[in-house]
Amino acid sequence: MAKNPINVLEKLKKDSFKKKEIETQIIEKEYKVTFIEENIPQTLESNFNYDLINDITMRKDLLSYEIALNKAKSTYHSTAGEILYTANLKYAKNKNGIFTQWLNYLNINKKTAERLINRFKFLKEYCVTEDLKEYFESLPLSLTYEVSSPNADKILIEALLNKKITTRKEFLQLKNSIKDISNKKPLIESKIFNHFQKLNNEISIYCQKSLNNNPNTKDTIEKIQNLNNEILSLLNSLK
């Protein structure tokens, strides 16, 4: 049985359409909005240590390159955060869920959008000078996300703004130390109150024993009691 002759023109036409379809898919994929940090585990910390580099020139170069890269990433994420912040103000409360649908269309999950928005809000609220803004933009992205979280402690924010912490690792170490102090606070307060009560009782006993020998003891006891009440009030105000 004879095969149908191949129509060369038709084949070229189909191949041409197929090629255009593939190119269109590639272009669409390239222009989809994606965020690199989603694919990077935020809990991992590098063991890289600049202090171990003996070559001073190399150390300075790599440090400057890191800062430049952080700034490049930060600039993009700050711009993205501002756009999402604006869009969120306008359309997030829309009852038909169009804002969430729009995020899904752009391939941005809700958590990423919130982090970007919080980061921009932090930048807007705390980085009020060009120096602070430039410093914030030079920090690792993971650190800027941590400090811009709505739950970030004020002590941590102040430490970052005062340039006392420059890495996510330092941030987490300070965060854990604050948490430890916070957990120990009730125990410390309890010990203070116990010592105070013990001292108060000992002073009262001492004054009672001295009452018969000194006519001014009664006034002294009253003064001590008033002072103790004032101290107790101050201790309670610290809670």
C-alpha positions in Angstrom: 0.0 0.0 0.0 1.5 3.3 -1.1 2.0 5.9 1.6 0.6 9.4 1.2 3.2 11.8 -0.2 4.7 14.2 2.5 3.6 17.8 2.0 6.8 19.6 2.8 5.2 23.0 3.0 2.6 21.8 5.4 5.2 20.1 7.6 7.3 23.4 7.7 4.2 25.3 8.6 3.3 22.9 11.5 6.9 23.0 12.8 6.9 26.8 12.7 3.7 27.0 14.8 5.1 24.5 17.2 8.3 26.5 17.6 6.4 29.7 18.3 4.2 27.9 20.9 7.4 26.7 22.7 8.9 30.2 22.6 5.7 31.7 24.0 5.7 29.2 26.9 9.4 30.1 27.7 8.6 33.8 27.6 5.6 33.4 29.9 7.7 31.3 32.3 10.5 33.9 32.4 8.1 36.7 33.2 6.3 35.0 36.0 6.9 36.8 39.3 8.9 34.5 41.6 10.7 35.1 44.8 14.1 33.4 45.3 13.9 33.2 49.1 11.0 30.8 49.0 13.4 28.1 47.8 16.1 28.8 50.5 15.7 27.1 53.9 15.8 30.0 56.3 16.9 27.9 59.2 20.2 27.0 57.6 23.3 29.0 58.7 26.5 29.0 56.7 29.8 28.1 58.5 31.6 30.6 56.3 33.8 32.9 58.4 35.5 36.0 57.0 37.9 36.0 60.0 39.5 32.8 58.7 40.6 34.5 55.4 44.2 35.5 55.8 44.3 37.5 52.6 43.1 40.9 53.6 42.3 42.1 50.1 40.3 38.9 49.4 38.4 39.4 52.7 37.5 43.0 52.0 36.5 42.2 48.4 34.2 39.3 49.4 32.7 41.4 52.2 32.0 44.3 49.7 30.5 41.8 47.2 28.2 40.3 49.8 27.0 43.8 50.7 26.4 44.6 47.1 24.5 41.4 46.5 22.4 42.0 49.6 21.6 45.5 48.4 20.6 44.2 44.9 18.3 41.7 46.4 16.9 44.1 49.0 16.2 46.8 46.5 14.1 44.3 44.5 12.3 43.0 47.6 11.7 46.5 49.0 10.1 47.5 45.6 8.0 44.4 45.6 7.0 45.0 49.2 5.9 48.5 48.4 3.8 47.3 45.4 2.1 44.6 47.5 1.6 47.0 50.4 -0.2 49.4 48.1 -2.3 46.7 46.4 -3.1 45.2 49.8 -4.4 48.5 51.2 -6.7 48.9 48.2 -8.0 45.4 47.5 -7.2 42.9 50.3 -10.6 43.6 52.0 -12.5 42.9 48.8 -15.1 40.2 49.7 -14.7 38.3 46.5 -11.1 37.3 47.3 -9.7 38.9 44.2 -6.5 39.9 46.0 -5.7 36.3 46.9 -6.5 35.2 43.4 -4.2 37.8 42.0 -1.4 36.6 44.3 -1.9 33.1 43.1 -1.8 34.2 39.5 1.5 35.9 40.2 2.8 32.7 41.9 3.2 34.5 45.3 1.9 32.7 48.3 0.2 34.6 51.1 3.0 34.1 53.6 5.6 35.5 51.2 3.3 38.5 50.5 2.9 39.2 54.2 6.6 39.0 54.8 7.3 41.4 52.0 4.6 43.8 53.2 5.9 43.7 56.8 9.4 44.3 55.6 8.4 47.4 53.7 6.4 48.7 56.6 9.4 48.3 58.9 11.6 50.1 56.3 9.0 52.9 56.2 8.6 53.2 60.0 12.1 52.7 61.3 14.5 53.6 58.6 13.8 57.3 58.6 17.2 58.4 57.5 19.1 57.5 54.3 21.9 56.1 56.4 19.6 53.7 58.2 17.8 52.8 55.0 21.1 52.0 53.2 22.2 50.0 56.2 19.0 48.0 56.3 19.3 47.3 52.6 22.8 46.0 53.1 21.7 43.3 55.6 21.0 39.7 54.7 17.4 39.2 53.5 16.7 36.5 56.1 17.6 39.0 58.9 15.4 41.7 57.5 12.5 39.3 57.5 13.1 38.3 61.1 13.3 41.8 62.5 10.3 43.1 60.5 8.0 40.4 61.9 5.1 42.0 63.8 6.2 39.9 66.8 9.8 41.1 66.9 10.9 42.3 70.3 11.7 46.0 70.7 15.1 45.1 72.1 15.9 43.2 68.9 14.7 46.1 66.7 16.9 48.6 68.7 19.9 46.3 68.5 19.6 46.1 64.7 19.0 49.8 64.2 22.1 50.5 66.4 24.1 48.1 64.2 24.8 45.7 67.0 23.5 42.7 65.0 24.3 42.1 61.4 23.3 38.4 60.8 20.3 36.2 61.3 22.4 34.0 63.6 23.2 37.0 65.9 19.5 37.9 65.8 18.4 34.5 66.9 21.1 34.3 69.7 19.9 37.6 71.2 16.3 36.5 70.8 16.9 33.3 72.7 18.8 35.1 75.5 15.9 37.5 75.9 13.5 34.5 76.0 15.7 32.9 78.7 15.6 36.0 80.9 11.9 36.3 80.4 11.4 32.7 81.5 13.5 33.3 84.6 11.8 36.5 85.6 9.0 35.0 87.7 11.6 32.9 89.7 13.8 36.0 90.2 10.8 38.1 91.4 9.8 35.3 93.8 13.3 35.2 95.3 13.4 39.0 95.7 10.0 39.0 97.5 11.0 36.1 99.8 14.3 37.9 100.7 12.4 41.1 101.3 9.8 39.5 103.6 12.5 37.7 105.5 14.5 40.9 106.0 11.3 42.7 107.0 10.5 40.1 109.7 14.1 40.2 111.1 14.0 44.0 111.3 10.6 43.9 113.1 11.9 41.3 115.6 15.0 43.4 116.3 12.9 46.5 116.8 10.5 44.8 119.2 13.4 43.6 121.3 14.8 47.1 121.5 11.4 48.7 122.3 11.9 48.6 126.1 15.4 50.1 126.0 14.8 53.0 123.6 11.7 55.3 123.7 12.2 56.3 120.0 11.9 52.7 118.9 8.2 53.0 118.2 8.7 55.8 115.8 11.5 53.9 114.1 9.3 50.9 113.6 6.6 53.0 112.0 9.1 54.6 109.7 10.5 51.2 108.7 7.0 49.8 108.0 6.2 52.9 105.8 9.5 52.4 104.0 8.8 48.7 103.6 5.4 49.4 102.1 7.0 51.9 99.6 9.6 49.2 98.6 6.8 46.6 98.2 4.9 49.1 96.0 8.0 49.7 93.8 8.6 45.9 93.5 5.0 45.4 92.4 5.3 48.1 89.8 8.2 46.2 88.2 6.0 43.2 87.4 
